[in-house]
Amino acid sequence: MKIAFQMDPIQSVDINADSTFRLAEEAQARGHSLFFYTPDHLAYEEGRITARGHDFTVQRVQGDHAQLGPETHVDLADFDVVWLRQDPPFDMHYITSTHLLDRLAPDTLVVNDPFWVRNYPEKLLVLDFPDLTPPTTIARDLATIKAFKDKYGDVILKPLYGNGGAGVFRLDANDRNLNSLHELFTGFSREPLIVQQFLPDVSAGDKRVILVDGEPVGAINRVPAKGETRSNMHVGGRPEKIGLSDRDLEICARIGPLLREKGQVFVGIDVIGNYLTEINVTSPTGIQELERFDGINVAEKVWTAIEGRCG
């Protein structure tokens, strides 16, 4: 098949951690041809969805891991699969790319389905499952956020469309910074904030469970660095081997059918203790760590699911 990756520059990825690199590596091993472009080179041109990018091959050699051909101008309708894999922020640039990629259906499969990526951002899809999630409020209004904090005492405050642990604050019962943080966030953004009850179980780790076509395939545990509340690997969280608990399987059984129905082939959910906190559909990670810990080739499972969808 002809496969296109819409992603951040492939030349700068960490080949030992980046999930997109591993997906490209597996696709190449299965005989598929690869094309790469960055989202700023996606365009609508008189009825066609086009991109400027490069044919490429990959090899597991740090610093020489991607060999790019000359820049070419392609019609993405000529491809069998287009991967939507650039990192957030989930801003209007990102949202516009989902609108353009929508126009490739039904002849070209876009993974994950951009219509539902746009409508199911990480911290909003979980609202469909309030019994699985910690107490949560989404608001821009300071009085509403204060009332939530007064009720629960110890909370996490973060930008609704943030990623990688950026801008995440723990505000305990003695904290005096809520007003200042609200001023800071609302001063540079018109977006709401999300506030959740703090879960002490995060000290034991924030579990990333990976689902392929709605089925759980494994998990890694991300343990916060000493003195940190955040467990994201972008901010020093340490990945550890861990299995799937009965509660993890219960959560996946609830959300999996919806993910499969909406074309969310590769998804990573975050579970702290017994609670689901995020459903990551934009550019989930973790497959290389899971392969190292448990020998599970998630990339193979993903491509098997995609090849099945392509007939």
Wavefront OBJ file of the C-alpha trace (Angstrom):
o trace
v 0.000 0.000 0.000
v 0.940 3.654 -0.323
v 1.177 5.224 3.131
v 1.499 8.940 3.955
v 2.479 10.275 7.380
v 1.383 13.766 8.400
v 3.723 14.438 11.301
v 6.319 16.721 12.844
v 9.764 16.550 11.173
v 10.814 12.900 11.073
v 14.478 13.874 11.001
v 14.332 14.943 14.675
v 12.418 12.046 16.286
v 13.894 9.792 18.974
v 14.029 6.416 17.244
v 13.990 4.580 20.587
v 10.781 6.222 21.822
v 8.791 7.686 18.937
v 5.672 5.688 18.088
v 5.350 7.113 14.567
v 8.876 5.957 13.702
v 7.993 2.452 14.899
v 4.791 2.468 12.821
v 6.775 3.532 9.740
v 9.403 0.873 10.416
v 6.756 -1.852 10.611
v 4.964 -0.590 7.492
v 8.222 -0.699 5.537
v 8.888 -4.260 6.746
v 5.453 -5.253 5.417
v 6.317 -3.925 1.956
v 4.380 -0.652 2.036
v 5.816 2.532 0.478
v 6.194 5.588 2.721
v 5.654 9.328 2.209
v 6.227 12.077 4.779
v 4.987 15.662 4.998
v 4.520 18.211 7.763
v 1.038 19.637 8.446
v 1.987 23.086 7.135
v 2.455 21.477 3.697
v -1.112 20.112 3.595
v -3.406 22.008 1.205
v -6.767 22.134 -0.522
v -6.239 22.921 -4.220
v -9.322 23.279 -6.396
v -11.045 20.177 -5.112
v -7.929 18.124 -4.348
v -6.254 17.513 -0.982
v -2.532 17.772 -1.649
v 0.769 17.792 0.208
v 4.380 18.640 -0.465
v 6.753 16.121 1.038
v 9.139 13.269 0.486
v 9.169 9.557 -0.189
v 11.276 8.046 2.563
v 12.746 4.912 4.069
v 13.754 4.272 7.667
v 16.483 2.375 9.464
v 17.255 2.004 13.159
v 20.424 4.083 13.092
v 20.390 7.130 15.355
v 21.168 10.275 13.375
v 20.695 8.488 10.051
v 17.273 6.983 10.634
v 15.301 8.558 7.754
v 16.419 8.822 4.141
v 14.289 11.352 2.262
v 13.799 11.539 -1.481
v 13.414 14.855 -3.329
v 10.409 17.027 -2.459
v 7.360 16.112 -4.505
v 3.809 17.438 -4.799
v 1.210 14.679 -4.344
v -2.538 14.189 -4.394
v -3.366 12.406 -1.135
v -6.322 10.701 -2.813
v -3.706 8.508 -4.518
v -2.716 7.023 -1.155
v -4.316 4.052 0.586
v -3.678 5.331 4.125
v -2.873 8.742 5.602
v -1.663 8.887 9.203
v -2.655 11.934 11.289
v 0.339 11.900 13.642
v 1.521 15.441 14.381
v 1.775 16.310 18.057
v -0.664 18.734 19.670
v -1.341 21.555 20.571
v -4.893 20.877 19.527
v -5.386 24.356 18.083
v -7.126 25.751 14.995
v -4.188 24.667 12.802
v -4.715 21.104 13.998
v -8.487 21.322 13.655
v -8.243 22.711 10.118
v -6.060 19.780 9.081
v -8.785 17.390 10.281
v -11.347 19.231 8.130
v -9.118 18.901 5.060
v -8.323 15.231 5.686
v -12.053 14.531 6.134
v -12.393 15.145 2.406
v -10.320 12.072 1.534
v -13.043 9.679 2.696
v -14.133 7.108 1.727
v -11.427 6.093 -0.759
v -8.430 6.899 1.447
v -8.347 5.675 5.051
v -7.210 8.380 7.494
v -5.986 7.057 10.856
v -7.251 7.982 13.337
v -10.516 9.091 11.696
v -10.104 12.913 11.645
v -13.800 13.667 12.131
v -13.792 11.928 15.489
v -10.307 13.108 16.453
v -11.717 16.611 16.085
v -14.848 15.802 18.097
v -13.186 13.595 20.730
v -10.185 15.577 22.044
v -8.258 13.928 24.880
v -9.909 15.520 27.892
v -13.470 15.724 26.517
v -14.319 12.190 25.385
v -13.919 10.998 28.985
v -16.934 13.145 29.894
v -19.106 10.473 28.248
v -18.052 8.110 31.061
v -18.522 10.081 34.327
v -18.668 6.928 36.447
v -15.155 5.972 35.273
v -13.520 9.364 35.846
v -12.585 11.482 38.885
v -14.826 14.459 39.727
v -14.254 17.024 36.980
v -15.234 20.572 36.072
v -14.490 22.451 32.841
v -14.875 26.201 33.113
v -13.287 29.544 32.387
v -15.242 31.279 35.122
v -13.130 31.684 38.289
v -16.078 31.375 40.666
v -16.987 27.956 39.243
v -13.404 26.729 39.551
v -13.149 28.070 43.113
v -16.365 26.314 44.113
v -14.966 23.020 42.813
v -11.708 23.522 44.706
v -13.577 24.433 47.882
v -15.530 21.188 47.571
v -12.580 18.845 46.965
v -9.677 20.716 48.560
v -6.840 19.060 46.630
v -7.158 19.446 42.855
v -5.297 19.375 39.550
v -5.692 22.431 37.283
v -4.593 22.303 33.648
v -5.322 23.751 30.191
v -8.153 21.915 28.477
v -6.149 21.404 25.275
v -2.692 21.061 26.807
v -0.384 18.115 26.251
v 2.773 16.487 27.520
v 2.199 17.646 31.098
v 2.677 21.326 30.223
v 0.783 23.751 32.447
v -0.400 21.120 34.950
v -0.636 22.384 38.543
v -1.559 20.668 41.769
v -3.398 23.012 44.152
v -3.791 21.505 47.621
v -6.004 22.788 50.425
v -3.352 25.312 51.557
v -2.510 26.693 48.117
v -2.968 30.416 47.466
v -2.176 30.534 43.742
v -5.516 29.823 42.075
v -6.336 33.471 41.342
v -2.880 34.110 39.873
v -2.956 30.980 37.742
v -6.405 31.870 36.455
v -5.133 35.338 35.500
v -2.125 33.768 33.776
v -4.089 31.247 31.711
v -6.957 33.532 30.758
v -4.510 36.304 29.893
v -3.062 34.439 26.911
v -5.859 32.021 25.973
v -9.620 32.138 25.465
v -9.949 28.415 26.195
v -11.508 26.964 29.358
v -9.550 25.177 32.060
v -10.135 21.683 33.379
v -9.977 20.974 37.096
v -10.131 17.491 38.627
v -9.938 16.040 42.090
v -6.316 15.111 42.853
v -5.732 11.342 42.890
v -3.035 10.339 45.446
v -2.581 7.057 43.545
v -0.566 9.005 40.959
v 2.467 8.600 43.217
v 2.444 4.913 42.211
v 2.182 5.849 38.545
v -0.085 6.954 35.737
v -0.816 3.909 33.598
v -0.875 4.240 29.795
v -3.086 1.492 28.357
v -2.838 1.010 24.605
v -5.854 -0.087 22.561
v -5.796 -1.236 18.948
v -9.152 -1.092 17.167
v -10.881 -0.933 20.544
v -9.038 -3.877 22.142
v -6.468 -3.458 24.955
v -3.068 -4.886 24.016
v -0.976 -3.906 27.047
v 0.129 -1.116 29.357
v 3.133 0.724 30.701
v 3.327 2.564 34.002
v 4.705 6.109 34.090
v 6.048 7.037 37.515
v 6.544 10.721 38.404
v 10.061 11.959 39.106
v 10.826 12.759 42.751
v 9.059 15.952 43.782
v 6.801 15.915 40.680
v 3.057 15.441 40.388
v 3.210 14.940 36.622
v 4.088 11.507 35.266
v 4.396 12.388 31.567
v 7.631 11.103 30.052
v 8.100 14.555 28.457
v 8.706 15.949 31.957
v 10.807 13.156 33.429
v 8.281 10.413 34.163
v 9.895 6.959 34.296
v 8.302 4.133 32.255
v 7.945 0.793 34.053
v 6.622 -2.633 33.175
v 3.083 -3.306 34.400
v 0.172 -5.563 33.566
v -3.502 -4.892 32.916
v -5.703 -4.996 36.023
v -9.328 -6.089 36.147
v -10.294 -2.419 36.428
v -8.255 -1.571 33.307
v -10.059 -4.304 31.388
v -13.426 -3.074 32.687
v -12.657 0.459 31.474
v -11.512 -0.814 28.068
v -14.628 -2.958 27.692
v -16.749 0.166 28.205
v -14.919 2.495 25.826
v -13.502 0.060 23.257
v -16.627 -0.460 21.127
v -17.074 3.307 20.723
v -13.429 3.784 19.698
v -13.666 0.998 17.125
v -16.957 2.320 15.728
v -15.488 5.816 15.309
v -12.322 4.682 13.505
v -9.920 5.307 16.373
v -7.489 2.512 15.526
v -4.556 3.494 17.769
v -5.500 4.955 21.166
v -3.735 5.420 24.479
v -5.801 5.899 27.619
v -4.507 7.168 30.973
v -5.579 5.428 34.180
v -4.648 6.560 37.702
v -5.662 4.069 40.353
v -9.215 3.101 39.417
v -9.969 6.205 37.355
v -9.835 6.977 33.651
v -8.365 10.472 33.184
v -7.735 10.862 29.423
v -8.460 9.126 26.121
v -5.609 10.083 23.774
v -6.575 9.902 20.091
v -4.492 12.665 18.487
v -0.949 11.256 18.633
v -0.674 8.571 21.330
v 2.696 7.151 22.332
v 4.083 4.237 24.318
v 4.339 1.391 21.816
v 8.134 1.140 21.875
v 8.229 0.973 25.669
v 5.549 -1.731 25.671
v 7.489 -3.732 23.082
v 10.660 -3.543 25.202
v 8.906 -4.493 28.446
v 6.504 -7.195 27.264
v 7.629 -8.146 23.756
v 4.269 -7.017 22.332
v 4.615 -5.737 18.767
v 1.863 -3.123 18.869
v 2.867 -1.724 15.471
v 2.189 -5.126 13.910
v -1.247 -5.246 15.528
v -2.014 -1.712 14.304
v -1.070 -2.549 10.714
v -3.050 -5.779 10.814
v -6.120 -3.738 11.846
v -5.501 -1.130 9.128
v -4.933 -3.719 6.406
v -8.187 -5.367 7.463
v -10.038 -2.049 7.168
v -8.521 -1.527 3.705
v -9.697 -4.945 2.569
l 1 2 3 4 5 6 7 8 9 10 11 12 13 14 15 16 17 18 19 20 21 22 23 24 25 26 27 28 29 30 31 32 33 34 35 36 37 38 39 40 41 42 43 44 45 46 47 48 49 50 51 52 53 54 55 56 57 58 59 60 61 62 63 64 65 66 67 68 69 70 71 72 73 74 75 76 77 78 79 80 81 82 83 84 85 86 87 88 89 90 91 92 93 94 95 96 97 98 99 100 101 102 103 104 105 106 107 108 109 110 111 112 113 114 115 116 117 118 119 120 121 122 123 124 125 126 127 128 129 130 131 132 133 134 135 136 137 138 139 140 141 142 143 144 145 146 147 148 149 150 151 152 153 154 155 156 157 158 159 160 161 162 163 164 165 166 167 168 169 170 171 172 173 174 175 176 177 178 179 180 181 182 183 184 185 186 187 188 189 190 191 192 193 194 195 196 197 198 199 200 201 202 203 204 205 206 207 208 209 210 211 212 213 214 215 216 217 218 219 220 221 222 223 224 225 226 227 228 229 230 231 232 233 234 235 236 237 238 239 240 241 242 243 244 245 246 247 248 249 250 251 252 253 254 255 256 257 258 259 260 261 262 263 264 265 266 267 268 269 270 271 272 273 274 275 276 277 278 279 280 281 282 283 284 285 286 287 288 289 290 291 292 293 294 295 296 297 298 299 300 301 302 303 304 305 306 307 308 309 310 311
